């Protein structure tokens, strides 16, 4: 069963952490690509407790700090997009003065590639998450 891309639009636009665009955040740690991959794996596998343990202090107090937030979004990806079967691109993009890991991948139940975006602080902790079809990727600073 194919899922229409509109169904995958998740209510995360307002949840992405953002800093004032006046000055760019320092680059994320060197091993951050492996770390962002790990976070994505935990999201797909429903390991909400692992994600909670890696939140920035800023993110712990909001909706990100709730176990059901992570469980619900991991389940939503599985139900609406299916299984990831091909990673098309992984890169770091500057958006709103913050570095974000962008993972574009094909999924078994979705016609269009899904874009997973992680905002990490300078220590590698999770500051934000964005999910949606690639065609609706937000603009970047670069």
Secondary structure, 3 states (H helix, E strand, C coil): CCECHHHHCCCCHHHCCCCCCCCCCCCCCCCHHHHHHHHHHHHHHCCHHHHHCCECHHHHCCHHHCHHHHHHHHHHHHHHCCCEEEEEEEEEEEECCEEEEEEEEEECCECCCEEEEEEECCCCCEEEEEEEEHHHCCCCCC
